[in-house]
Amino acid sequence: MAGTRGLLPKALGYAMNHKAALMRYLEDGRLVLDNNRSERALRTIAVGRKGWLFVRSDDHGAAAGNLLSLIASCRLHELDPESYLRDILRVLAHWPSDRFLELAPKYWAATRARLDAAELALELGPLTVPPALTPEEQSAPYVSGS
């Protein structure tokens, strides 16, 4: 049969092979049918690849990867990466090392709200570190902010 290799049979075969994913899309209206957002995010890495050929060492490449991951995490949690990094560099020297998780992008909006805004706005100087969260506050559901 000559028509079995056309576009319609290919499309139907694709739909049958991906039926579970397509049904999930139909059941949950929050899901998007395409992956354009993912493709755009990867494009940044693909465009930068030529410039990153010259990072000179694996350590530099790992550092660049860590920074890109941190920026992507900021965007995921609806934070401006530049503001986040500026604030983190201001706070980091004063923050207790056993509480670094509070500085992660996921928790930064809640942590920043507990800091003195006037102290945080200064480039240098003392910074009052708020007390650690209680176990009840730590287990409270995460609410996106900023």
N, C-alpha and C positions, 0 to 999 in steps of 0.2 A: 504494500500500500504506500503510494508516494506521499500522501498527506501526513503521515505519522511523524515526519521530521520538521514540521513547520513550527511557527511561533506559538500557536495555540496549544498544541500538545506539550511543548516545553513549559509553558506557563502553568498548565494544569498539573504536569508532573512536579513542578516546583511547589505548587500549592499543596499537593498531596504529601510530598516529602517534608514539608514544614508545617503540617497541619496543627500540631500542638502549639507552636509559637503563634500562629495566626489566630487560633482560638483564644489564646491568652490575651492577645491584643483586643479581640472583640469583647472579652469578658471584663477587661479593666480599661476604662476610658482614659486613665492617666498615661497609658503607654502610647508611645509614638510608633508609627508604622515604619519610619525610615531611620537611618543612622546618620543623618546629616550632621547632627551636633557632634558626634564622635569623629566623623571625618574632618570637620573644621578644627577640632582640638588637635588631631594628629597632623594636620597640615602645618601647624606652627613648628612642630618637631622636624617634619620633612624639609621645610624651607631652611631651617637652621642647621641642618645636617652638614652642609658644605662648609659653613663657618666653623663648625665644631670639629672638623677634621684636624684642626691645629691646636687642640687643647694641650698637647705635648705629653701628657701622661695619663695613665688610668686613674690616678688620684684626681686630676683635674676634671676628667670626664665624670667621675663619680660625684664630685662636688657640683658640677653643672646639673647632673641628674637629680641630686637632692634638692637643689634650688628650684628646678622646674616642678618637681613633685610638690614642694611646699606652695608654690604659686598656684598649681592646679587645685590643691586642697583649699586654699583661700577662696578661689572662685567657686568651688563646690559649696562652701559654707557662706557664700554671698558676702565676702570681705574684699575690700580693695587691697590687693597684694602689697602695693607700695606703702600704704598707711599701716598695714599690719606689720611689715618688716621694720618700718621706722619705730613703731611702738615697741616691738619686741626687742630691738637693739637698745632702746632706752631702758626697758624693764629688766633685761636679762642679768645685768651685773648685780642687781639688788635682790633677785628672786632666789629663794631657797632651792637647792638642787634636788631635794626630795619631792618638790612640787612642780616640776617642769611640765607635766601633762596639762596643767591648767593654762599653759601658754600655747597649746596646740590650737590650730585654726578652729577646730570643732568647738572648743570651750572658750575661745578668746572673747567673744561678745559678752559672755557672763563675767569673765574675769575682768575685762576692761571696765565694766559698769561698776565694779567694786573698788577701782582705783581712784585716787584724787585727780580729777581732770586738770587742775592747775599745775600739779606736780608733773603730770605726764606731758603737758605741753612744753615744759622747759627742756632745753637741750641737755643741760647738765644739772647736777645737784641731787640732793637726797630724794628718795622715793619711799613712801610709806607702803609697805607690803601688807595687804589685808590678812586677817587670820585665815587659816585653812578652812575649807568648807567642812561642815559636819557630814557624817555619813548619810543623813537624810537629804541634805542639799545635793550631795554627789549623786544620789540615786534618782533625783528629780529628773523628769523627762527633758531632753534637750530641746530648746526652743531657738530657732534661727533668729538672729537679730542683725543689727547694724544697718 
